[in-house]
């Protein structure tokens, strides 16, 4: 009889998923949202994934190809995840809020051979975003999940029904398995590559570090198009824990799910936790089963950690990125001071240096640019120019963030060097929004900045030198929407100024604008 293999000791994601399936075939996975609350098992999801892999093979996809998906947290997203691993494909998850502009760029740049989308969801017709005449030449199939099947598209069911036998995938640890796009400071999304070994390393170091308890029930609220959602999907096969996926964040539903399923832990942004507390209080629901929540992806106020403590929930902060998912993290057993005022301890295997403006190392306790390396760090971007800008000798990665490291190994983020706004956990490139707004006839000059927001972490603010009178926030919002950008990139406030603060070289001083306006 073959001995069971620990999924975290497997050399590849594909092998780890198979090992997890062998250990916990009956493990429950629940999906909740507008489509109801179907509960499946790990074995049922894996079997469907194998069938989809056979259908994709019949439609011409081969090991090494890329498959994109823009799906909510539905069972079919996990099924596609399994199919990609079993067939040896690179998965390209795309957050569902990305509109036609971002979708087209990612499909062209990734060279995806197939795309999986719903027909309709939340009032959006997803096929309208990728009509036959607009597709890159590399895109062979657009697979639509649902009943509304326009011409030029392939139905999900027909792909499943066409399944054939396919060669068993046997990837190497350094083979690419995931390609995620994150907003860059220039506005052009950056393709971040992850291999089997970087994902296994990430999941392993977090699970080994955390205070895991028997009987944990986990709520997955991040979309699968986000790195945190991808990891939530992969962890299904790495630990014996009932996971519940929300198809979209609905605080009222989330509070009811916590009660109904006895949820013990989740991860999210301040927006998730604040709205969960509000919804539970409004409905008179107890969150007594909840033991802990990991907070990150944006600024976390110490007062929110205090609010959670008062409810018996141990909230703690973490720090990472698409390039290196978890650099540091607190854990429930940490002191209140460490959970509220630091972004946690460096994870095992992660190294951090703090550099001054001349790339000299700074001592403990002094703020400087955070550079990192570790086993979960991306091997690189799809565009080599992005690697040149972010890499230092020795494999060190420039995060673009400013922070302080103490003698104990606890890291605290204090500022951001790169021109990125993080709203409710989503990266927004200021430059991308500026490039759209500057084309408005009423805008002579514009700077887009993030301002502090208790609920979302940051909100988008457009600071404009107007070309005449009468420019309104509604004008600005309509112009951004017409350009096809995702809704969360739309400015939420407009400030008209006579002139911009500038450096001696003429560069707009966004830090000065933020300081002036954040009060």
N, C-alpha and C positions, 0 to 999 in steps of 0.2 A: 504494500500500500504506500503510495507516494505521500511523504510528509507535507503538511500544509506550509505554505511560504508566506512570510510576513510581506504584505504588499509594499511596505516602505523599504524593504531590502531588495526589491526587484530592480533590474537595471534600466527598465523602460516603463513609460506610462502604460503601454499596451500590456506588458507582462504584469504590472501592478494591478491593473483592472481585472485581469483574469484571475489573479491570486485572491483578490477581494471577493470576487464572485464565488470562488470555491469555498471560501470561509463562511460567507454570509449570504447564501442564495435567496433566503426568505426575508432579508432586511427590508423594512418598509420605507417607501419614498412617497410622499404626498405632494400633490400639486393643487394649489387653491387659488381661486380668482373667479373671473367672469364665466369660465367654462365649468364651474362646479368644483368638487373636491375629490378627484380620482386618486386612489391610493394604489400604487403598484409595488412590485417587488424588484429587487436588484436583478434577479434572473429574468423576469419578464422584460424589463427595459433592455437588458443585454441581448436577449433573443431578438427583440425588434431591431436593435442596432445591427446585429449580424445580417438580418434580412434586408435592411436598408443598404448595408454595404454591398450585398449581392446585387441589389437593384442599381446602385451607382456604378458597379462594375459592368453591368449589362448596358448601361448608358455611356460607357466609354471612359470612366474615370479609372486611373491607375495609381499605384503607389508613387508618391512624390508629387502628385497633383495637389492643388489647393481647393478646398470647398469653403465658401463663405456662407454664413447664416445670419439672418436678422430676425430672430424669433424672440418672443417673450419667454419667461420661465415656464414653459410648457413641457410635458413629457417628450414631445418631439425634439426639443432642444437637447435633452440628454441622449435621446436615441441617435441624433446626428453626431453628438460627441463620441458615442461608442462606435458608430460606423466609421468615422474618420480614423480612430485608433486602430480598428480591426483591418481596415483597408490600407493603412499606411499613408493617409492623406495629412496634409497640413490644414488644421482648422483655422478659419478666419472669422471669429465672432465679431459682429457689428452691433453696437448698441441701437436699440430700436428707435431712439429719438433722432438718430442721424437722418437728415433729409436727403433729397436727390443729389445735392452738390457733394456732400461727404461720401455718400454711397458710390457715386460714379468714380470719384477719385480712388477709393479703396479697391474697387473692383479692377480698375485699370492697373494700379500700382502693384497689387498682389498677384495679378495674373490668374485669378480664380477661375477654375473650369466649370464650377457650378455654384449656384446661389439658392438657398432655401429661405422662403418668406411665407408669411400668412397671406390670405387673400384680403381680409379686412381685419382691422383691430383698432379699437379706440377711435373710430371714425376715419381712419387712414386707409386708403387703397394702396397697398404696397406694390402691386404690379404697375401702377401708374408711375412709380419712381424709376422703373427700369423697363420701359417699353422696347420692343424688338429693335427699333431703329436707333436706339440710344446705347446699345450694349457694346462693350469692348469685344474685339475679335477673339480673345481667349475664352470668353464666357460661352460654354457649350450648352448649358442647361440652366433654366430658371424654374425651380420646383416650387409649386404653390400648394400650401396646406389650406384646404377649405373647399367650399362648394362652388365658388365663383371663379371659373376657369376661362380667362380670356384666350384668344388665339395667340399662338406663339409661346405658350407656357406649357409646362408638364405638371400633371397632378402628382401630389405626394403618393396617393394610393396606387397610381399606375407604376410608379417607380418601385414601390414595395411589391407589387404583383409580378414585376418582371425579374425578380431576384434569381440569380444563378450562383453556382459555386464560384468561388474566387480564391486566388492564392493566399495562403496564410501570411499575414504581415509579420515580419521578423526584423523590426527596426534596430538600429544601433543607438546606444545612449546619446550620442551627439547629433543624431538626426533631428531635423526641425519637425516639431509637432504642432506648434501654435504660432500664429501671427496676429498680433493685436495692434490696433492703431490708436495712438494717443495724440492729443493736440500738441503741436510744437509751437515754439515762440514765434515762428514766421507765419503761422496760420496753416501751413501744409501739414496734415497729419503724418506722424512718424510711424513707420512700420517696425514694431518691436518683435524680434524673433525669440522664441523660447524652444529649447530642445527637451527631449525626454528627461535628461538628467537634471536640467535646471528646475523643471516642474516637480520632479520627485524630491529634489533637495529642498525646495521651498515647503512643500507639504510636510515632509519629514521633520524639518527643523522646528516648524511651528507646533506640530502635534507632540513632539518630544519635550518641548519647552513648557507647554501649557499645563494647567492644573485640570487634567481630564478626570471626569467622574462617571461612574457607572450610571446608566439610565438617562444620560443626557439626551435631550431632544432639541435639535437645532433648527432655527428659522433662517432661511436664505432669502434675504430681501434685495440684495444687489442683482441687477440684471446680468444674464449670462454673457452679454456683450462686454461686460466690464471684467477686469482681471479678478476682482473679488468673487464675481459670479462664476467665472470659469473654475476657480479653485473650489468653490462650493460644490460644483458638479463633479470635479475630480475626486474630492474627498469622500463622495458617496462610497467609493470602492476602497478607501484607505482606513476606515474606522467603523466600528459596529455602533452606529448611531442613527436613529430615525431623523430624517431631514424633511423639512416642509418648505416648499418653494412657493413664494407669492409671485403671480404673473406681473403685477405692478404694485407699487407701494400704495396701500390703502390702510391708513392708520386704524380706522374702525374695525376693518376686517382682521388686521394684524392682532389687535387686542383680543378679539374673539378667538382667534387661532391659538393665542397663548393660553387662554382659559381652556379651550376644548381639548387641546393636545398636550397640555402641561409643558409648554416650551420652557427650556431652562437657559438657553443662550442664543445669542445672535451677534451679528456684526453690522455696523451701519455708520451713518453720519449723525451729527447733532440733530439734523432735521428729522431723522427717523425716530430718535429717542424722544424728542420734545413732543412730536405729534402723537406718538404712542401713548405717552403719559396723558396728554390732553384727551385723546379718544377714550382711554380707559376710565378716566375720571368722569367724563360726560355720560358714559354708559353705566357707571357704577360697577365696573368690572375690577376684580382683584388680579394683580399680576404676581401673586405670591409664589408661583412656580419658578419665576424668572430668577436666575442666580447671577448671571453676568452678561455684559455686553462689551464688545470691542468697538471703540470709536476711533475713526480716522478719516482720511481722505480730505480733510479740511481742518480749520481751526476748531479746537474744542475748549470751551470755557470751563475753568475749574468749578464754577457754580453749578454746572450741569452734572459733574461728577458728584458734587455734594447732594444735589436733588436725588440722584439715583441711590446714593448711600442711605438717605432718609427713608427710601422705600425698600431697603434691604437688598438692593441690586448693586453688585460690584462692577462699576463701569471703569474702564481703563483705556488709555490712549495707545495708538500704535503709529508707526511711520514706515512708509514704503512707497513704491511707485510701480508702474507697469514694467519698467526695466528691472527692478529688484523688488519683488512684491512685499516682503517683510524684512526691513532692516532692523527695527527695534520694536519692542512691544512690552507693555505692562502685562500683568496677569492678576486674577482676582485676589491672590494672597498678598500682593504688594500693599505697602502702607498707603493711606489716603494721600499723603504728600507726594509720593512717587506716582500714583495713579492720576492725580489731578494736575501736577505741575511739571511732569516730564512725559516724554513719549516712549518711555519704557527702556528696558535693558537691551543691549545688542543681542541678537539671537546667536546661538552657537554657530561658529563658522563664519560669521559676518565680521568684517573688519571696517573700521571707520577712521579717517584722519580729518582733522579740522585745519584748513589752510587759510592764510591771509591772502591779500590781493596779489602778492608776488609768488604764490604757491609755496610759501614756507609753512612748515608745521607750527601750529600754535599749541601752547600748553593747555592742560585741563582747565576748564572754567572760562576760557576765552572764546568769544563768538567768531566764527569764520565759516567759509564754505565747506559743506560736507562732501567728502569724496569717499566712495565705498568700493568694496569688492567682496565676493563671497560665492558660494556654490550655486546660489539661485539667481545670480546676475546674468542678464541677457548676454549672449555671445556677440550681439551687435544688431544694428538696424538694417533694413533693406536698402537704405540709401547710405553708401559709405561716407558721404559728406557729414552726416549726422554723427558718425563715429569719430571722425577727426575732431569735431567740436567738443566732444564729451569725454574723450579718453586721455589718460595720462600714462606715462611709462609704468610698467608693472601691473597693468590690468586694472588700474583704478578708474572709477567712473565719477564724473562730475554730476552731482545731483541738481545743482543750481539752487539749492536751499542753504540757508544760513542756520547754524545751530551751535550748541554748546555740549561738550561731552565731559562728564565728571569722572573722578577717579574710580568710581564703582562700575563704570560702563553704562551709565544711564545717559540717554540722549534727549536733548530738548530743542525743538525747532523754534527759532526766534524770528525768522524773516524768510523772504523768498527773493532769490537773485534773478530768476527767470521770469519773463513777462507772461505769467499764466494766472488766470482766475480759476479758483476751484469752488464751484457752486454745487452744493448738495452732492459732493463727491465726483462731479464731472469736470474734467479739465476744459477750459475755454481759452483759446489763444487770443489775446488782445489784438494782435496784428490782423487776424482774420476778420474780426468785426470792424476794425478800423478801415481795412481795405474796402469794405462794403460801404461804410458810412461816408467816406471821403468822396464817393461818387454822387452823393446827394447834392442837388444844386444849392441847398441852403447851408451847406457845411464848407467852411473854408479850411478849417484845421480841426483834427479830432484826436483825443487820447482816450482810450478805453481802459478803465481801471476796475479793480475789485474793492468794494467797500465792506467793512465788517457787517455781518448779519447774524443775529443770534440763532435763527432757525436754519439757514442755508450755509452758514460759514462765511460766505461772501456773496454779494450781489453785483450784477454788472451795471456799471455807471459810465455813461458817455459824457466826457467833458469836451465841449465844442466851442470853437471860435466861429460864430455864425457869419454867413455871407448875406447879411441883410436881416430884417426883422421877421418874426412870426414863426420860427421853427419850434415845433412842439415834440413832446415825447411820442405822441401818436404817429407823427410823421416819421420819426426815427424808427419806431417799431415796425411800421408798415414797410419801410424801405428794406429792413433786414429780412423780413418775412418774404418779400418779393424776390430776394436774392437766393432763396432756397436754403438758408442756413437753419440749423436745428433750433427749435423754439427756445431752449435754455440759453442760447447765445444772444437773445434779444435784450437790449438794455432795459433795465428796470427803473432807471432814473436818468435825467438829463440835466446837466449843469452848463449854462452859457457863461463864458468868461470873455473878457476883452483881449487877453493875451495869455500865452502859456509860460510857466516858469521854465527857464532853460539853463543848461550848463554853458560854460564859456565857449564850447564848441558848437552850441546851438541845439543840442539834444534836449527834448522835453524831459523835465524832471518829474517822473511819475510818483516818486516817493514824496515829493513836496505836495503834489495834488492829493495824494492819499491822506497825508497828515492834515491838510487843510479841511478835507471834507469828511473825514471819518467821525468827527465829533458831531 
